Amino acid sequence: MQALRFDKTGSLDNLSLANIEKPPLAPGEALVRVKAAGINGSDAAAVLGILPFVTTPRTPGRDFSGQVVEALDDSGVILPEWVGADVWGTGSERGFTSDGTFAEYVKVPVTALSQKPKTLSHCEAASMTLPWLCAWITVDTLANVKKGDNVIIIGARGGIGSAAAQLCKDRGARIFGTFTSLANVTPPSYLTPIELTSSTAIREAIAKEGLQNKIDVLLDCAGYETPFNDALFTMTPVGTGRVVVMAAHAKDGLFPINMRTFYTKALTMKGMKSSILNSGEIKAFLDELSSKIDSGAFEGPKAVKTVDMRDMGAVRAALQEILTRAAHVRSVIVP
């Protein structure tokens, strides 16, 4: 089969198209023909060597949507009920310490198989699994957003931020979302947009709504110090405020936090790590997400950009684009 491979890290030029053997199946595993594989910032970071736990040689890629061509139970007997099923998946060590989805085939534990939404194409499905998983971990596991919470999402236009907004809406929270610019943007009706026109734009918008010192949850999906510290100023001072951070774009991973604001409001801060859920928990989430998309409770992507796996120039450009957050339409690799 054909797959994208890198033997060493440090440059996107190290990624190339290669012919390798199909992954052999062990009992309890399924072989999936990849129809589309979502491109995420962590894929580019793996090739560049930013993630120290990545091993080589490696096929990158964490997200996929495709069709099961073979599935074995724990005794090695074929499971005909899964053969031909359209499935999607994300997460785990795939693409980091085991071969990922930028390939014609990928192997997946049978217990992790989840049927993709019937109302989405493979390209649409593959573009959203990791962003929605990260949003779910952020909203559910870490921030525990509840009905009646006031929530600020920094970076509401991005893949994780827009998914988090839908999840917060589903829980009955009031949502404010930041945008670097509202030009040519139509924010969803359930979200109050805040355009970052000044260093105090967030606190001014929240005060205008009469909610100063009443923000319960801050979800930072962007990783820039000015809006982060501006949003901290608006949070509740009674010890129940929750902050979840999932990005820091400085090369050294650092940016200053106004600790006086932080401790006077008795806030709690957590970092989002996409691998904290096991494969069974991820499957349960994807099954629920698939059901809610098909029912119309959640919306899938409005647009997806496809990238031919054999066009290395386009592949590298797409990886660079998502690493620098230069696009607002997610890309998928098509084998």
C-alpha positions as CSV (number, residue, x, y, z in Angstrom):
1,M,0.0,0.0,0.0
2,Q,1.0,3.6,-0.3
3,A,1.6,5.7,2.8
4,L,3.2,9.0,3.8
5,R,6.4,8.2,5.9
6,F,9.2,10.0,7.7
7,D,12.4,8.4,8.9
8,K,13.6,11.4,10.9
9,T,12.0,14.5,12.3
10,G,12.9,18.1,11.9
11,S,11.4,19.2,8.6
12,L,8.3,18.7,6.6
13,D,10.6,17.8,3.7
14,N,11.3,14.6,5.5
15,L,7.8,13.4,4.7
16,S,7.6,11.4,1.5
17,L,5.3,8.9,-0.3
18,A,6.4,5.3,0.1
19,N,5.2,1.8,-0.7
20,I,4.9,-0.4,2.4
21,E,3.2,-3.6,3.5
22,K,-0.4,-3.5,4.7
23,P,-0.5,-3.7,8.5
24,P,-1.0,-7.3,9.6
25,L,-4.0,-8.0,11.8
26,A,-3.9,-9.7,15.2
27,P,-7.0,-11.1,16.9
28,G,-9.3,-8.3,18.0
29,E,-8.2,-5.9,15.2
30,A,-9.9,-4.5,12.1
31,L,-8.4,-3.3,8.8
32,V,-9.9,-0.1,7.5
33,R,-9.5,1.3,4.0
34,V,-8.9,5.0,4.6
35,K,-11.2,7.2,2.5
36,A,-10.0,10.4,4.1
37,A,-7.7,11.4,6.9
38,G,-8.0,14.7,8.8
39,I,-5.0,17.0,9.0
40,N,-4.2,18.3,12.5
41,G,-1.5,20.5,14.0
42,S,-0.2,17.5,16.0
43,D,0.5,15.7,12.7
44,A,2.8,18.5,11.5
45,A,4.3,18.8,15.0
46,A,5.1,15.0,14.9
47,V,7.0,15.4,11.6
48,L,8.8,18.5,12.8
49,G,10.0,16.8,16.0
50,I,8.1,19.2,18.3
51,L,6.6,16.2,20.1
52,P,9.4,14.3,21.9
53,F,7.5,11.0,22.3
54,V,7.1,10.4,18.5
55,T,9.1,7.4,17.3
56,T,10.5,6.8,13.8
57,P,10.1,5.5,11.1
58,R,6.5,6.5,11.2
59,T,3.3,7.1,9.2
60,P,1.6,10.2,10.7
61,G,-2.1,10.9,11.0
62,R,-4.6,10.5,13.8
63,D,-8.1,11.1,12.2
64,F,-9.7,8.8,9.7
65,S,-13.0,7.9,8.0
66,G,-13.2,4.8,5.9
67,Q,-14.6,1.3,5.3
68,V,-13.8,-1.9,7.2
69,V,-12.4,-4.5,4.9
70,E,-11.5,-7.2,7.5
71,A,-12.3,-7.6,11.2
72,L,-11.2,-10.4,13.6
73,D,-12.6,-11.3,17.0
74,D,-10.4,-12.1,20.0
75,S,-10.0,-15.7,18.7
76,G,-9.0,-14.5,15.2
77,V,-12.4,-15.4,13.7
78,I,-13.8,-13.0,11.0
79,L,-16.6,-10.7,12.2
80,P,-18.8,-10.4,9.1
81,E,-21.1,-7.8,10.8
82,W,-18.3,-5.2,10.6
83,V,-17.1,-5.9,7.1
84,G,-18.2,-3.1,4.8
85,A,-19.1,-0.8,7.6
86,D,-18.4,2.9,7.3
87,V,-16.4,4.0,10.4
88,W,-14.5,6.9,11.8
89,G,-11.9,7.4,14.5
90,T,-9.3,9.4,16.2
91,G,-6.9,9.6,19.1
92,S,-4.7,7.1,21.0
93,E,-1.0,6.7,20.1
94,R,-1.8,6.4,16.4
95,G,0.5,8.6,14.3
96,F,3.0,9.0,17.2
97,T,4.2,5.6,18.4
98,S,2.2,3.4,16.0
99,D,1.5,4.0,12.3
100,G,-1.2,6.5,11.5
101,T,-3.9,7.3,8.9
102,F,-2.0,9.0,6.1
103,A,-2.1,5.8,4.2
104,E,-4.4,3.6,2.2
105,Y,-5.1,1.3,5.2
106,V,-5.0,1.6,8.9
107,K,-5.6,-1.0,11.6
108,V,-7.9,-0.3,14.5
109,P,-9.0,-2.3,17.6
110,V,-12.4,-3.8,16.9
111,T,-13.6,-2.5,20.3
112,A,-12.8,1.1,19.1
113,L,-14.8,0.9,15.9
114,S,-17.5,3.6,15.6
115,Q,-19.9,4.0,12.7
116,K,-19.5,7.4,11.1
117,P,-22.6,9.7,10.7
118,K,-24.7,8.7,7.8
119,T,-25.4,12.3,6.9
120,L,-21.7,13.1,6.5
121,S,-19.3,12.2,3.7
122,H,-16.0,10.5,4.5
123,C,-14.2,13.8,3.9
124,E,-16.5,15.7,6.2
125,A,-16.3,13.0,8.9
126,A,-12.5,12.8,8.8
127,S,-12.2,16.5,9.2
128,M,-13.9,16.8,12.6
129,T,-13.0,13.8,14.8
130,L,-9.9,15.1,16.7
131,P,-11.2,18.7,17.1
132,W,-14.5,17.4,18.5
133,L,-12.7,15.0,20.8
134,C,-10.5,17.8,22.1
135,A,-13.6,20.0,22.6
136,W,-15.4,17.2,24.4
137,I,-12.5,16.6,26.8
138,T,-12.4,20.4,27.4
139,V,-16.1,20.9,28.0
140,D,-17.0,17.7,29.7
141,T,-14.0,16.1,31.4
142,L,-12.0,19.2,32.4
143,A,-14.3,22.3,32.6
144,N,-17.5,20.3,33.5
145,V,-19.7,23.0,31.8
146,K,-23.2,23.0,33.3
147,K,-26.6,24.5,32.5
148,G,-26.5,28.2,33.4
149,D,-22.7,28.6,33.2
150,N,-21.3,31.7,31.6
151,V,-18.5,30.7,29.2
152,I,-15.9,32.6,27.2
153,I,-14.3,30.7,24.3
154,I,-11.1,32.3,23.0
155,G,-10.8,31.3,19.4
156,A,-14.4,30.4,18.7
157,R,-13.9,30.2,14.9
158,G,-11.4,27.4,15.0
159,G,-12.1,23.7,14.9
160,I,-12.0,23.0,18.6
161,G,-13.5,26.4,19.6
162,S,-16.5,26.0,17.3
163,A,-17.1,22.4,18.4
164,A,-16.8,23.5,22.1
165,A,-19.5,26.2,21.4
166,Q,-21.9,23.6,20.2
167,L,-21.2,21.4,23.2
168,C,-21.7,24.3,25.6
169,K,-25.0,25.2,23.9
170,D,-26.1,21.6,24.2
171,R,-25.6,21.9,28.0
172,G,-27.5,25.1,28.3
173,A,-24.6,27.5,28.9
174,R,-24.4,31.1,27.8
175,I,-21.6,31.5,25.4
176,F,-19.3,34.3,24.4
177,G,-16.7,33.7,21.6
178,T,-13.8,35.8,20.5
179,F,-12.9,36.5,16.8
180,T,-9.9,38.3,15.6
181,S,-12.2,39.9,13.0
182,L,-15.9,39.7,12.2
183,A,-15.4,40.7,8.6
184,N,-17.0,38.0,6.4
185,V,-17.9,36.0,9.5
186,T,-21.4,35.0,10.5
187,P,-21.2,33.8,14.1
188,P,-23.9,31.2,15.2
189,S,-27.0,32.7,16.8
190,Y,-26.4,30.9,20.1
191,L,-23.1,32.7,20.6
192,T,-22.4,36.3,21.5
193,P,-19.3,37.4,19.4
194,I,-16.5,39.5,20.7
195,E,-14.2,41.1,18.2
196,L,-10.7,41.6,19.5
197,T,-10.3,45.2,18.5
198,S,-8.3,46.2,21.6
199,S,-6.5,44.7,24.6
200,T,-9.6,45.2,26.8
201,A,-12.3,44.1,24.2
202,I,-13.4,41.1,26.3
203,R,-13.8,42.8,29.6
204,E,-15.7,45.7,27.9
205,A,-18.0,43.3,26.1
206,I,-18.7,41.3,29.3
207,A,-19.3,44.5,31.4
208,K,-21.7,45.7,28.8
209,E,-23.7,42.5,29.3
210,G,-23.7,43.1,33.1
211,L,-21.6,39.9,33.7
212,Q,-18.3,41.3,35.1
213,N,-17.1,38.9,37.8
214,K,-19.7,36.4,36.6
215,I,-17.9,34.3,34.0
216,D,-17.7,30.7,35.2
217,V,-15.6,29.1,32.5
218,L,-12.8,30.2,30.2
219,L,-11.7,28.0,27.3
220,D,-8.5,29.1,25.6
221,C,-8.4,27.6,22.2
222,A,-6.0,30.2,20.7
223,G,-3.0,30.6,23.0
224,Y,-2.3,34.3,23.0
225,E,-1.5,36.2,26.2
226,T,-3.5,39.4,25.7
227,P,-7.0,38.0,25.3
228,F,-6.3,35.3,27.9
229,N,-5.4,37.9,30.6
230,D,-8.3,40.2,29.5
231,A,-10.7,37.3,29.9
232,L,-9.3,36.4,33.4
233,F,-10.4,39.8,34.6
234,T,-14.1,38.9,33.9
235,M,-14.2,35.7,35.9
236,T,-16.1,34.9,39.1
237,P,-14.1,35.6,42.3
238,V,-15.8,33.0,44.5
239,G,-13.5,30.0,43.8
240,T,-15.6,28.2,41.2
241,G,-14.0,29.6,38.1
242,R,-12.5,27.0,35.7
243,V,-9.9,27.8,33.1
244,V,-8.8,25.2,30.4
245,V,-5.8,25.9,28.2
246,M,-5.1,24.0,25.0
247,A,-2.7,26.2,23.1
248,A,0.5,28.2,23.5
249,H,2.0,29.5,20.3
250,A,5.3,30.9,21.7
251,K,8.2,28.7,20.6
252,D,9.2,28.1,24.2
253,G,5.6,27.4,25.2
254,L,5.5,30.3,27.6
255,F,3.4,33.5,28.0
256,P,2.9,35.7,31.0
257,I,-0.3,35.2,33.1
258,N,-1.6,37.9,35.5
259,M,-1.2,35.9,38.6
260,R,-2.7,38.6,40.8
261,T,-5.9,38.3,38.9
262,F,-5.7,34.6,39.0
263,Y,-5.2,34.2,42.7
264,T,-7.6,36.9,43.8
265,K,-10.3,35.1,41.9
266,A,-9.3,31.7,43.3
267,L,-9.3,30.1,39.8
268,T,-8.5,26.6,38.8
269,M,-6.6,26.0,35.5
270,K,-6.2,22.7,33.6
271,G,-4.4,21.8,30.4
272,M,-6.1,19.9,27.7
273,K,-4.4,16.6,26.6
274,S,-6.2,14.7,23.8
275,S,-4.9,11.3,24.9
276,I,-6.3,11.2,28.4
277,L,-9.3,9.2,27.2
278,N,-8.9,5.5,26.4
279,S,-10.1,3.9,23.1
280,G,-13.4,2.7,24.7
281,E,-14.1,6.2,26.0
282,I,-13.3,7.7,22.6
283,K,-15.6,5.2,20.9
284,A,-18.5,6.1,23.3
285,F,-18.0,9.8,22.5
286,L,-17.9,9.2,18.8
287,D,-21.0,7.0,18.9
288,E,-22.9,9.8,20.7
289,L,-21.5,12.5,18.4
290,S,-22.5,10.4,15.3
291,S,-26.1,10.0,16.6
292,K,-26.4,13.8,17.4
293,I,-25.1,14.8,14.0
294,D,-27.5,12.5,12.2
295,S,-30.4,13.8,14.4
296,G,-29.5,17.4,13.6
297,A,-28.6,18.3,17.2
298,F,-25.0,19.1,16.1
299,E,-23.7,20.5,12.8
300,G,-21.0,19.0,10.8
301,P,-18.4,21.1,8.8
302,K,-19.7,23.6,6.2
303,A,-16.7,23.1,4.0
304,V,-13.7,20.8,3.7
305,K,-10.6,21.0,1.5
306,T,-9.2,17.8,0.0
307,V,-5.5,17.1,-0.5
308,D,-4.3,14.3,-2.8
309,M,-1.9,12.1,-0.8
310,R,0.4,11.8,-3.8
311,D,0.8,15.5,-4.2
312,M,3.6,16.1,-1.8
313,G,3.7,19.8,-2.4
314,A,0.0,20.1,-1.5
315,V,0.5,17.8,1.5
316,R,3.4,19.9,3.0
317,A,1.5,23.1,2.3
318,A,-1.6,21.8,4.2
319,L,0.5,20.7,7.1
320,Q,2.3,24.1,7.2
321,E,-1.1,25.9,6.9
322,I,-2.7,24.2,9.9
323,L,0.5,24.6,12.0
324,T,0.4,28.4,11.4
325,R,-3.4,28.6,11.8
326,A,-3.6,30.2,8.3
327,A,-6.8,28.6,7.2
328,H,-10.4,28.5,8.4
329,V,-11.4,25.5,6.3
330,R,-10.0,22.2,7.5
331,S,-8.1,19.9,5.1
332,V,-8.2,16.1,4.7
333,I,-5.8,13.8,2.9
334,V,-7.4,11.5,0.4
335,P,-5.4,8.4,-0.4
